[in-house]
Amino acid sequence: MAQNDKFENDVIFKPAVGTALALASGLSFFFLCMSLPLVGPAGSHVEHADQNKVAFLMVLLLTFVLSVLSTWSKMGRRKIDGSPRPWFSLALNVVCVLTLVILLFDGFAI
């Protein structure tokens, strides 16, 4: 019971914070999808292709950080009140890792 009290006092484990982080990670993923042409066939065959890749990587890392924070917040909340598992945030973590692997192997620049 004392451990739950410790979690309950942290701001990161408030329900509104987890929801805000999940919303921010979803919007960031939407922006990531919109910036996908930067590393696609059109953006990878230009002289500034390296800058395009770095810009896409920064958006990808921001999306991943927000998703991990959202997952951490919601899993902590789950320990307090038995909330459901954060499937959206967990799936977004996996998608971000897969996107990073594809980006590192130049899979988008076919």
N, C-alpha and C positions, 0 to 999 in steps of 0.2 A: 504494500500500500504506500510506503514511503517513497518508493521509486516513481510511482504514478504522480505523486504530489510534486516531485522534482520536475517531471516532464510538463506538468500542467502549468507551472509558473513561467516556462519559457515562451517567448513571443512566437518563435518559429513554429510551435506546435498548436497554435490557435487555428481553428477551422477556416477563418477568413484568410489567413496568411497562406495556407496550403492551396486554397481555391484561387487566390490571386496569382500564386506562382504557377499553378497549372494553366491558368488563362494566359499568363505572360509567355509560358513555354509554347503553348499552342499558337499564339500569334507570332512568335519568333519562328516557329516551324513553317508557318504560312509564308513569312518573309523569306525564309530559306528556300522554299519551293519557287518563289517568284524570282529569286536570284540564281536559280539553277542554270539558266542560259550562259552565265558567266564562265562556267566550266564545261559547257556542252561543246558540240562541234563548232558552233559559230564563235564562241569566246576563247577557244583553245588554240586557234590558228591565227592569232593576231600577235603583234609585237609586244603587247602588254598582257600577255596570257599569265605571266607569273603574278602580276598584281591582281588579276581577276581571281586566281586561285587563292591568294592570300585573303582577299576580301570575302570570298565564299567560306574559307576556313574559319575566319573570325565569326561570321554569322553562325556557322555550325557549332563552334565552341560555345557561343553565347546560348544557343538553343539547348545544348547538352547540359551546361551548368544550370540553367533554369529548370530543366527537366529533373536533374539530380536533386536539386534543392526541393522541388515539389514532391518528389518521391520520398525524400528524407522527412519532410514536414508531415506528409500524410501517413507515413509508416509510424512516426512518433505519435501522431494523433490516434492511430489504430491501437497502440499500446494503452492509451488512456481510456478510450471509450468503446473500443471494438468496432471502429468504423470499417467500411469495406476496403478491400485491397485496392490501391490506386492503379488499376489496369492501364489507364490512358498514359500515365506518367511512366510506368514501366515499359510499355510498348514504345513510347517516344525515346526512351533511353536506348532501346535495342535498335530502333531506326537510325538514331544518330550515330551509333557505333558502326552500323553497316554502311551508312553514308560516308563516314570517315575512311573505312577500308576501301570502298569503291573509289573515293577521291585520291587516296594515296597510290592506288594502282592505275590511275588515269582512266578509269572505266567510263566516265562521263564523256570523255573526249574521243569517242569512237570515230 
